[in-house]
Amino acid sequence: MQFNRFVKHIQNNHRFDDLPGQAAQLRMAPGMRHQEIKTMGAGKNPVKSGVILLVYPAADKKAYTVFIKRPVYDGVHSGQISLPGGRYENSDQTTTQTALREAQEEIGIDPAKVEVAGTLTDLYIPPSNYLVTPVLGIIYDRPVFTPDKKEVDSIIEVPLHVFTEDHYLKKIPITMSTGESADTPCFLFNGHIIWGATAMMLAEFKDILAAI
């Protein structure tokens, strides 16, 4: 998908008040999590957070986005592939600001260079009790990434066409934070497995891309 075509559609045609929503997200959710996700964390005081889905052009003029692979640590998202982002801090005015701040801290993105197009549907993540706002941002040159070695094991750049072509969609056995293994929907690209909350957010984004 050409970057300029993506930007033109998002700026001129897309309505962020009419999103595919939770129904799209649940297509990529582990079956055991559906009911918990639907609650949106009601009664559990979930932690607000923000992540950024940053779209930018590569040298071939095609649109790309960036993911980070988390280091292995003692936590529920150890070693997983995710969008840059993290928990809301008191210094943040909005979860959009959270996403921009975290992108700067984790991979060196200058918030001043990011054009915020809008936000996608909030998603509740049961294992971490996070309520996440996915922020769609546009940057007009390929960023120079400077990953924080404590928070980022590696950076993964993915062309947007991956999320429009169904042959990248798979269902494979994945071990959950509970230790259970279950056949789980995912995106599989160059050996990278994108699943869980990140895949759920991308499922909604996939529906948006389908209109371009």
C-alpha positions in Angstrom: 0.0 0.0 0.0 1.4 3.4 -1.0 2.0 5.8 1.9 0.4 8.8 0.1 -2.7 6.8 -0.7 -3.1 5.8 2.9 -2.6 9.4 4.2 -5.1 10.7 1.6 -7.8 8.2 2.7 -7.3 8.7 6.4 -7.3 12.5 6.1 -10.2 12.9 3.6 -12.5 9.8 4.0 -12.1 8.0 7.3 -14.4 8.7 10.2 -13.1 7.9 13.7 -16.6 8.3 15.1 -17.7 5.2 13.1 -15.2 2.5 13.8 -15.4 -1.3 13.4 -15.1 -1.6 17.2 -15.0 -4.5 19.5 -16.5 -7.0 17.1 -13.5 -6.6 14.9 -11.1 -6.9 17.8 -12.6 -10.1 19.0 -11.9 -11.9 15.7 -8.2 -12.1 16.8 -8.9 -12.7 20.5 -8.0 -16.0 22.2 -11.4 -17.8 22.7 -10.9 -18.1 26.5 -10.6 -14.3 26.8 -13.8 -13.1 24.9 -16.1 -12.6 27.9 -13.4 -10.8 30.0 -12.6 -8.5 27.1 -16.2 -7.6 26.5 -16.5 -6.3 30.1 -14.0 -3.5 29.3 -12.6 -4.0 32.9 -15.9 -3.0 34.6 -15.4 -3.2 38.4 -11.7 -3.9 38.1 -10.4 -0.3 38.0 -8.2 -1.0 34.9 -5.0 0.9 34.3 -5.3 3.5 31.5 -2.7 3.2 28.8 -1.9 4.3 25.3 -0.1 2.7 22.4 0.8 4.2 19.0 0.2 2.7 15.6 2.7 4.8 13.7 2.5 4.9 9.9 5.4 6.2 7.8 6.9 5.8 4.3 9.8 3.5 3.6 12.3 4.0 0.8 9.9 2.2 -1.6 7.2 4.8 -0.8 5.0 2.1 0.7 3.4 2.5 4.1 4.9 0.8 7.1 4.3 0.6 10.8 6.6 -0.4 13.7 6.4 -2.9 16.5 8.7 -3.6 19.4 9.7 -7.0 20.8 9.7 -6.9 24.6 12.7 -8.4 26.5 12.2 -11.6 28.4 11.2 -10.7 32.0 9.0 -11.9 34.8 5.7 -10.5 33.5 2.6 -11.4 31.5 3.9 -9.8 28.3 7.4 -11.1 28.4 9.0 -11.5 25.0 5.9 -10.5 23.1 5.6 -8.2 20.0 3.6 -5.1 20.7 3.0 -1.5 19.6 5.1 1.1 21.3 3.3 2.4 24.4 2.6 2.0 28.1 0.7 3.1 31.1 -0.8 6.5 31.7 1.2 8.8 34.0 -0.1 11.7 36.1 1.9 14.1 33.9 -0.1 12.9 30.8 -3.2 14.9 29.9 -4.6 12.2 27.7 -3.8 8.6 26.7 -2.8 10.0 23.3 -0.1 12.0 25.1 0.8 8.7 26.9 1.3 6.9 23.6 3.5 9.8 22.2 5.6 10.0 25.4 6.1 6.2 25.5 7.1 6.1 21.8 9.7 8.7 22.5 11.0 6.9 25.5 11.0 3.4 23.9 12.1 4.0 20.3 13.1 7.7 20.1 10.1 9.1 18.2 9.9 12.9 18.4 6.2 13.7 19.3 6.4 17.0 17.5 6.8 15.1 14.2 3.8 12.9 14.7 0.5 13.9 13.1 -2.2 12.3 15.3 -5.0 11.2 12.9 -7.3 9.8 15.6 -7.8 7.0 18.0 -9.2 3.5 17.5 -11.5 1.6 19.9 -10.3 1.1 23.4 -9.4 -2.5 24.3 -9.4 -4.2 27.7 -6.5 -6.6 28.3 -7.4 -9.0 31.1 -4.0 -10.5 32.0 -2.5 -7.0 32.8 -5.8 -5.3 33.7 -5.0 -2.5 31.2 -7.5 -0.4 29.2 -5.6 0.6 26.1 -6.3 3.4 23.7 -4.7 2.7 20.3 -3.5 6.0 18.7 -3.1 6.3 14.9 -0.2 8.5 14.1 1.4 9.6 10.8 5.0 10.7 10.3 6.1 11.8 6.9 9.7 10.5 6.8 11.0 7.1 8.0 12.1 7.6 11.6 15.5 6.9 12.9 14.8 4.5 15.7 16.8 4.6 18.9 15.4 1.8 21.1 15.7 1.8 24.9 17.7 -1.4 25.6 15.9 -1.9 28.9 12.4 -1.9 27.3 13.0 -3.0 23.7 14.7 -6.2 22.6 14.3 -5.4 18.9 12.4 -3.3 16.4 10.2 -4.9 13.8 9.0 -2.9 10.7 6.0 -4.3 8.9 4.4 -3.0 5.6 0.7 -2.3 5.9 -0.2 -4.7 3.1 0.5 -7.6 5.6 -2.7 -6.6 7.4 -4.8 -6.6 4.2 -3.8 -10.0 2.9 -5.5 -13.0 4.6 -2.6 -15.4 4.0 -0.7 -13.6 6.8 -3.6 -14.7 9.2 -2.9 -17.9 11.0 -4.1 -19.9 14.0 -1.4 -21.6 16.0 -0.9 -23.1 19.5 0.3 -20.3 21.8 1.0 -20.6 25.6 -1.0 -18.1 27.6 0.1 -16.3 30.8 -1.9 -18.9 32.7 0.3 -21.7 31.3 -2.5 -23.0 29.1 -1.9 -23.6 25.4 -4.6 -22.8 22.9 -5.0 -22.4 19.2 -4.9 -18.6 18.8 -5.4 -16.2 15.9 -2.3 -14.3 14.9 -0.5 -12.4 12.2 2.6 -14.3 11.0 5.2 -12.2 9.1 8.8 -13.2 8.5 8.7 -15.6 11.4 7.3 -12.9 13.8 4.1 -13.9 15.6 1.8 -11.0 16.4 -1.0 -12.1 18.7 -3.1 -11.1 21.7 -4.0 -7.5 22.3 -1.8 -6.2 19.5 -3.4 -8.5 17.0 -6.9 -7.4 18.3 -6.1 -3.8 17.7 -4.7 -4.7 14.2 -7.9 -6.5 13.4 -9.8 -3.3 13.7 -7.1 -1.5 11.7 -7.4 -4.2 9.0 -11.0 -3.3 8.5 -10.1 0.4 8.1 -7.4 -0.6 5.5 -9.9 -2.6 3.6 -11.7 0.6 2.6 -8.6 2.1 1.0 
